[in-house]
Amino acid sequence: MTNYSSSKIANHLAKRFGWKVFPVKPDTKSPFVFGWQQKASNEPGAISSLFQPFPQAMVGVLTGPPNMLTVFDIDTKNGVNGFKTLEALGVKMSTGAIARTPSGGAHFYHFSGLRKFKSTAGKIGPGLDVRCNGGCIIAPGSVSNVGEYTWLDDIEPAPNKIGALSDDLISLLEKADKEAKNKSQRNAGPSPSVLDPVSEGSRNSTMASRCGYLFSKGYSPEDVLQMMERINQQCCHPPLDNRELSGIYNSIRKREGV
């Protein structure tokens, strides 16, 4: 990766597609910067300032209204095949802009204007995640600890090739949003003090409880992870290591189906 430049990739994507971008950690896929949704930019100067401290960063692309994107993330790992889920649903994705992931999955990019569909994980079906409002996706050209994200057949699409959401996809997303809203209302309860100190003997159970609470309030997976990292550093004495915190987060996220 001696010739890898996150800033160069980010500036290229911003210039070609107009996308607002930000730096992402290549090992955890979490943002390098706090307030990433506000700091993401498509301006060359701002991009250089964001990425200069992190030359090996992956490039995160905001989804939802900021970039008018909804991206379907198809996973093929841990015994789950999102492509089979997609086939069973009987809906067709736009094939104008498809990226391949290091694990063998795919990202299907769609133009969605100012629509604010929820970002979800496995809610529509096993191995099928949605990235829209409040979310992000890893851009092609990025290199993680396990491999590279690339455009399908290594051919970068023209901006006007990003197809709009079909009526079937819109109906599918609206149904998922309605179900998520009903679940959130059922789970509403007293608010825990998420910034109270956490002693060493209760860190795992308390952090799991706080993670579940944040998901129940409708925050996106990316926001929950960022808040969990902050709570860990500020409240846990001593903080959990990153691997243990990621394990708690992934377990609760899977349980919540987001």
C-alpha positions, 0 to 999 in steps of 0.5 A, spaced: 500 500 500 505 504 498 502 508 493 495 508 497 493 515 498 486 516 502 486 523 500 487 522 493 481 517 492 476 521 497 478 528 492 476 523 486 470 521 488 468 528 491 469 531 484 466 525 480 460 524 484 459 530 488 459 526 494 461 528 501 466 523 504 470 522 511 476 518 513 474 511 516 478 506 520 481 500 516 480 495 521 473 496 525 470 501 519 468 506 524 470 513 523 476 516 525 473 523 526 468 525 531 462 528 528 463 525 521 456 526 519 457 534 520 465 534 518 464 530 511 465 534 505 466 534 498 470 541 498 478 539 496 481 543 502 476 540 507 477 533 504 485 534 505 484 537 512 480 531 514 484 525 511 491 528 512 492 525 519 490 518 516 493 517 510 491 509 510 484 511 512 478 508 508 473 513 504 466 513 507 461 516 503 455 519 507 448 515 505 441 518 505 439 526 503 447 529 504 449 525 498 442 523 495 444 515 496 441 509 498 445 503 498 444 496 499 449 492 502 449 484 500 453 480 505 456 473 503 459 470 510 458 467 516 453 462 513 449 467 510 448 469 503 444 475 501 444 474 494 439 468 495 435 473 500 435 478 494 432 472 489 427 470 494 424 477 495 423 478 488 426 485 487 431 488 482 436 492 484 439 498 479 445 495 476 448 501 474 453 502 480 455 496 483 461 495 488 465 489 490 467 488 497 473 484 500 468 478 503 465 477 496 459 481 497 456 487 493 454 494 494 448 496 490 448 504 489 441 507 488 439 515 487 434 516 492 433 524 493 431 527 500 428 520 502 430 518 509 429 511 509 432 507 516 439 504 515 438 497 517 442 490 518 438 484 516 432 487 517 429 486 510 432 479 510 439 475 512 445 478 509 441 484 506 443 491 509 440 498 508 444 504 508 440 511 508 439 516 513 444 517 518 449 512 515 455 511 510 458 506 506 465 504 504 467 507 497 471 503 492 478 504 492 478 503 499 483 498 502 481 494 509 485 489 513 482 484 509 482 487 502 480 492 497 473 495 495 472 495 487 467 497 482 464 491 479 469 489 473 474 495 475 469 499 471 467 506 475 460 508 473 458 515 470 454 519 475 448 518 471 448 511 471 446 511 478 439 508 478 433 511 482 430 506 487 424 502 483 417 502 486 418 495 489 424 497 493 421 503 495 415 499 498 420 494 501 424 500 505 417 503 507 415 497 510 421 495 514 421 503 516 414 502 519 416 495 522 422 498 526 418 504 528 412 499 531 418 496 535 421 502 537 415 504 540 414 497 544 421 497 547 420 505 549 422 505 557 425 509 562 432 512 560 438 509 563 443 514 565 448 512 559 454 517 562 454 514 569 460 511 571 461 504 570 465 499 575 470 494 572 466 488 574 460 490 571 463 493 564 460 488 560 453 487 562 452 495 563 455 496 556 451 491 553 445 494 556 446 501 554 448 499 547 441 496 546 438 502 549 441 506 544 439 502 538 432 502 541 432 509 540 432 509 533 440 511 532 443 508 526 448 503 527 454 507 525 452 512 531 451 507 536 458 505 535 461 512 535 457 513 542 459 506 545 466 508 543 465 515 547 461 512 553 467 506 554 472 512 554 469 516 559 465 512 563 468 505 564 474 504 569 478 502 566 475 502 559 474 495 555 479 494 549 477 495 542 476 487 541 471 486 547 467 493 545 466 491 538 464 484 540 458 487 545 456 492 539 456 486 534 452 481 539 447 487 541 446 489 533 445 482 531 440 481 537 436 488 535 436 486 527 439 493 525 
